[in-house]
Amino acid sequence: MWISAVWRLASLAAMRSPKDSMERRLSGHVIGDAIFAVLCGCGHNIRKILAHLRALLVLVMAALVTALRPQKQGCNQLAAA
């Protein structure tokens, strides 16, 4: 999907006919700018996913520690033994 957006931006940049070399150089960076924007979005999403995975790992580790902790014996259990 994002590839079609990049090609669309590139074709729009190619349709413009630049008059001097500076405009030509700037219009050539349209594809790079589009790819940069897509990669920034991907990086943001990856950071959000990693934050959720960290929170999930903390919950799983807390559950494991609680499950593996030895149970404390109360006063009634000692007296019965």
N, C-alpha and C positions, 0 to 999 in steps of 0.2 A: 504494500500500500504506500509506504513512504517513498519507494523507488519511483512510483508514478508521479508523486508530487515533485520529486527532484527533477525528473525529466520534463515535467510541465514548466517548472521554473527555468530550466535550461533552454527550452524551446522559446519561451517568452524573451529570454535574454538574447537568443540568437536572432529573433525577429527584428530587434532593434538594430539599426545600422549605425554604429558609432562613427563619429566624424574624426575624432583624433585618437591617438594611441592610449591616452589616459582613460578615456571612456571604455575603450576596448578591454583594457586590463581590469577595470573595475567590474565590467559585465562578466568577465571570465570567472570571477570569484563567486558568482551567484550559486553555482553548484556546491562549492566548498562551504558557503554560508548555510545552505540548506542542509547539507550533511552534518555540519557542526550543530545546528539546532536540533536535528533528530538525535544525535549522540548525547547532547545535553539532556534531552527528555529521557532517553534510555538510562543514563546515569542516575537521574533523579528517581526513576522507578526502581532501579536496583537498590538504591539507598533505602527506600521505603520498604522494600521486600526484606532486606537484611535487618532492618529495625524490628519488623514483625517476627522474623525468625529468632532474633535475640530474645525477645519477650517470650516466645514460645519455649525456647530452651530453658529460660529461667523457671518457667512454670513446670516443665518436665523434671528438671533437677530438684525443685522443691518437693514435688510429689514423690520422687525416688527417695530423697532423704527422709521424708516422713514415713514412707512405707518400710524402709530398712532400719529405722531407729528402733531399738529394743523397747518393748512396752514396760512402763513402770508398774511395779506391783503395789497394790494398795494395802492398807492395814488389814482389811478383812481377809485378803488372800493369804497373808502371812500367818494369821491366827488359825486358819483352817488347816494349814499344812502341818 
